[in-house]
Each structure stands twice: as structure tokens, then as C-alpha cells.
Amino acid sequence: MVRRSQRPGPKLLSAKPPNSYSAVASELHRRLNFKTDRASVRRWALENKLAPDTRYKTPPKPVKRWQARDYGALWQYDATPHA
């Protein structure tokens, strides 16, 4: 059982981007000499609604890669809207 004073607070879990549960467990051990597992920190964060919401994460957009016929060849890209 974790005492109230030794629970990972919202400060450790509300960083942008969010800290990993492993990092929070490591900080608990370093700051409070309280050894816990990252899964326990995750369970606690889920129970207290402090876990980051990853359901609506936008997928990464594809990177545009340009090809040329020869190595080092020049290419032209016309980005004007009235081309």
C-alpha cells in the first residue's frame, strides 16, 4: 500500500509531453526513496485520471521525398497556386 505522501503527484505526470511511467518510478525512488514498479505508477495514474489520452493522436504525415534521374541532378518544384 502506498502512503498518501509518497504517491506520484500530478506534477510528475502532467508534463508536456508526458513523462514515461518508468521515469516517474525512477524519480519516486530518487526523491522519496520509494521503490515501485512502472506498472504500479501506470495503474495509479489510470485510477486517478492522470494518464495521457492517446486515443486521438494524429498519425504522422508522410515525408515528401523527391527523386532525380541522376545523383546530384537539379530538380525544379513549382509551388505557385496558379501553375
Residue frames as qw, qx, qy, qz and C-alpha x, y, z in Angstrom:
[[0.000, 0.888, 0.459, 0.000, 0.00, 0.00, 0.00],
 [0.415, 0.356, -0.003, 0.838, 1.33, 3.42, -0.95],
 [0.204, -0.598, -0.461, 0.623, 1.05, 6.15, 1.66],
 [0.270, 0.897, 0.350, -0.011, -0.62, 9.35, 0.52],
 [0.149, -0.901, 0.246, 0.326, 2.56, 11.41, 0.90],
 [0.401, -0.387, 0.713, 0.425, 4.51, 9.02, -1.32],
 [0.633, 0.540, 0.553, 0.032, 2.15, 8.87, -4.29],
 [0.383, 0.056, 0.367, 0.846, 3.40, 10.33, -7.56],
 [0.157, 0.627, 0.357, -0.674, 1.70, 13.68, -7.83],
 [0.568, 0.746, 0.347, -0.035, 0.15, 15.31, -10.85],
 [0.009, 0.888, -0.340, -0.311, 3.32, 17.37, -11.34],
 [0.358, -0.375, 0.799, 0.304, 5.37, 14.34, -12.37],
 [0.444, 0.303, 0.828, 0.160, 2.63, 13.00, -14.62],
 [0.331, 0.840, 0.391, -0.181, 1.36, 16.23, -16.21],
 [0.271, -0.526, 0.400, 0.700, 4.45, 17.27, -18.16],
 [0.679, 0.684, 0.160, -0.215, 4.14, 18.14, -21.85],
 [0.725, -0.016, -0.583, -0.365, 5.00, 15.74, -23.45],
 [0.797, -0.521, 0.087, -0.292, 4.09, 13.33, -20.64],
 [0.124, -0.594, 0.788, -0.103, 6.87, 11.59, -18.72],
 [0.653, 0.052, -0.733, -0.183, 7.16, 7.86, -19.07],
 [0.795, -0.541, -0.084, -0.261, 5.93, 5.76, -16.17],
 [0.867, -0.014, -0.234, 0.440, 9.44, 4.37, -15.83],
 [0.292, 0.456, -0.197, 0.817, 10.84, 7.89, -15.37],
 [0.495, -0.617, 0.014, -0.612, 8.21, 8.65, -12.72],
 [0.926, -0.335, -0.169, 0.032, 9.06, 5.43, -10.87],
 [0.702, 0.193, -0.228, 0.647, 12.74, 6.36, -11.03],
 [0.007, -0.568, 0.133, -0.812, 12.03, 9.86, -9.67],
 [0.734, -0.566, -0.096, -0.362, 9.98, 8.40, -6.82],
 [0.909, -0.170, -0.196, 0.326, 12.93, 6.22, -5.89],
 [0.501, 0.333, -0.159, 0.783, 15.39, 9.13, -6.18],
 [0.155, -0.567, 0.057, -0.807, 13.32, 11.78, -4.38],
 [0.673, -0.469, 0.128, -0.558, 11.45, 9.77, -1.76],
 [0.023, -0.357, 0.925, -0.124, 13.49, 6.56, -1.56],
 [0.712, 0.170, 0.465, -0.498, 10.26, 4.76, -2.52],
 [0.061, -0.225, 0.872, 0.431, 10.84, 1.75, -4.76],
 [0.654, 0.391, 0.458, -0.458, 7.92, 0.98, -7.05],
 [0.493, 0.134, 0.730, 0.454, 7.35, -0.56, -10.44],
 [0.095, 0.119, -0.323, -0.934, 6.38, 1.43, -13.56],
 [0.296, -0.349, -0.798, -0.392, 3.23, -0.72, -13.90],
 [0.285, -0.570, -0.639, 0.431, 2.13, 0.38, -10.42],
 [0.056, -0.384, -0.006, 0.922, 2.62, 4.02, -11.41],
 [0.185, -0.077, -0.637, -0.744, 0.58, 3.41, -14.58],
 [0.306, -0.486, -0.817, -0.047, -2.25, 1.77, -12.63],
 [0.216, -0.556, -0.432, 0.677, -2.28, 4.65, -10.16],
 [0.019, 0.244, -0.248, -0.937, -2.33, 7.21, -13.00],
 [0.251, -0.247, -0.756, -0.552, -5.23, 5.43, -14.70],
 [0.309, -0.545, -0.748, 0.221, -7.21, 5.22, -11.44],
 [0.183, -0.646, -0.270, 0.690, -6.71, 8.94, -10.76],
 [0.487, 0.796, 0.350, 0.083, -7.31, 10.01, -14.37],
 [0.189, -0.849, 0.303, 0.390, -3.76, 11.34, -14.80],
 [0.631, -0.011, 0.642, 0.435, -2.79, 9.09, -17.70],
 [0.134, 0.408, -0.329, -0.841, -2.38, 10.86, -21.05],
 [0.722, 0.443, 0.420, -0.326, -5.18, 10.27, -23.55],
 [0.198, -0.386, 0.700, 0.567, -3.59, 8.64, -26.58],
 [0.533, 0.437, 0.723, -0.045, -6.79, 7.70, -28.42],
 [0.410, 0.872, 0.250, -0.090, -6.92, 10.81, -30.59],
 [0.412, -0.564, 0.415, 0.584, -3.26, 11.04, -31.54],
 [0.604, 0.716, -0.082, -0.340, -2.92, 12.25, -35.11],
 [0.909, 0.065, 0.264, 0.316, -0.96, 9.91, -37.38],
 [0.310, -0.566, 0.321, 0.693, 2.31, 11.31, -38.70],
 [0.601, 0.733, 0.023, -0.318, 2.10, 12.81, -42.17],
 [0.889, 0.166, 0.214, 0.368, 4.23, 11.22, -44.89],
 [0.295, -0.667, 0.269, 0.630, 7.50, 12.94, -45.72],
 [0.660, 0.736, 0.018, -0.149, 7.76, 14.26, -49.27],
 [0.599, -0.386, 0.528, 0.462, 10.75, 12.74, -50.99],
 [0.514, 0.766, -0.136, -0.360, 11.87, 14.00, -54.36],
 [0.820, -0.049, 0.476, 0.315, 13.62, 11.78, -56.89],
 [0.252, 0.791, -0.344, -0.438, 16.00, 12.79, -59.63],
 [0.909, 0.378, -0.159, -0.071, 17.27, 10.77, -62.55],
 [0.694, 0.355, -0.417, 0.469, 20.96, 11.13, -61.64],
 [0.613, -0.544, -0.331, 0.467, 22.78, 11.60, -58.35],
 [0.317, -0.412, -0.006, 0.854, 23.27, 15.32, -57.74],
 [0.141, 0.428, 0.575, 0.683, 20.90, 16.33, -60.55],
 [0.136, 0.089, 0.240, -0.957, 18.88, 19.50, -60.13],
 [0.016, -0.516, -0.837, -0.178, 15.11, 19.46, -59.95],
 [0.116, -0.200, -0.026, -0.973, 12.51, 22.18, -60.08],
 [0.106, -0.492, -0.833, 0.229, 9.49, 22.45, -57.84],
 [0.096, -0.351, -0.225, -0.904, 6.82, 24.97, -58.77],
 [0.159, -0.365, -0.794, 0.459, 4.81, 25.78, -55.64],
 [0.189, 0.056, -0.027, -0.980, 2.76, 28.64, -57.06],
 [0.443, 0.315, 0.724, -0.426, -1.02, 28.17, -56.73],
 [0.584, 0.665, 0.097, -0.455, -1.66, 29.29, -60.33],
 [0.199, -0.448, 0.769, 0.410, 0.73, 26.96, -62.13]]
